Amino acid sequence: MYFVGVDIGGTGIQAGIVNNNGEILFRKECITRVNEGFETIIDDINKLVSELLSENNLDIKEIKSIGFCVPGFINKKGLVTCVNLGWKEVNFIEAIKNKFPEVSVYAENDATVAAVAEAKFGSMKNKDVAVMYTLGTGVGGGIIINERPFTGAHGVGSEIGHTIIGENYYNCNCGSNGCLETFCSATAIIKYAQKLIEEGNKSIILDMADNNIENINAKMVFDAFRENDFVAVETINRFKNYLAKAMGSMINTLDPDIISIGGGVSRASDIILNDIKDLVRKYIVYKNEEFADIVCATLGADAGIIGAAFLQ
Ligand SMILES: [Zn+2]
């Protein structure tokens, strides 16, 4: 049997046929026609998956399930809300089931899906209690217990990015102040470096950004950190300290076997992982006991397709 995983993003939709070992055998993609509305996207997904099967001489009967990775929130009733797709409580699962009545259909939030993939085939394999932080434009998260994503009694849990870990100088998109996302996302890193430069601190980051503060990205800040640039060192140390606070709180609450860091920011894994356990230890209660390994994700962008394929 094979599995189909579909990763729906704000600009593109990627589908893959995945085997039992989590290997993507065939893949196909199309653009996300956000402005054409929900029905058009459902039709496009139907066409994409049907063509992916027929082009590779596969019959729908050979597919065990179709899973979806969506950039939004799925409530207990299965209704999907994705702000950047313009979806508000749409009945996504039912719409897809109507197109593929022969197979089981599943959908989960993108951060949860990435965690499922890492737990099954990547950095968190064979661990009973695993937590993943996805550090990108925002901060997402997934908690996996015995290979199953855990989202709580009402389906609103595992929103690790909105753990409140201190006061911050700007508010989170969710309306709160002090969310992890406002300290540890790529956006947070960029904003803090910009703030220090605007306050008059000299930095090579500005040279990297062609003297336009708006051009600064997170990679520049990490690159400048390697050059011992003051602004970069301040920014990255602050980022790491708050990440350690969040992980320490997570360990105090859940005591996972492993914590994995994914998302674009994790490309600077050497800088992030260096001394992170010593930083985290400052915030945990039982300092002399063993606690979670902290690693970086290994599946990269494929985690969306692979994790979606193995939703159940
Ligand atoms: Zn928030």
Residues whose N, C-alpha, C, O or C-beta is under 5 A from the ligand:
A	BS01	ZN	G161 H162 C172 C174 S176 C179
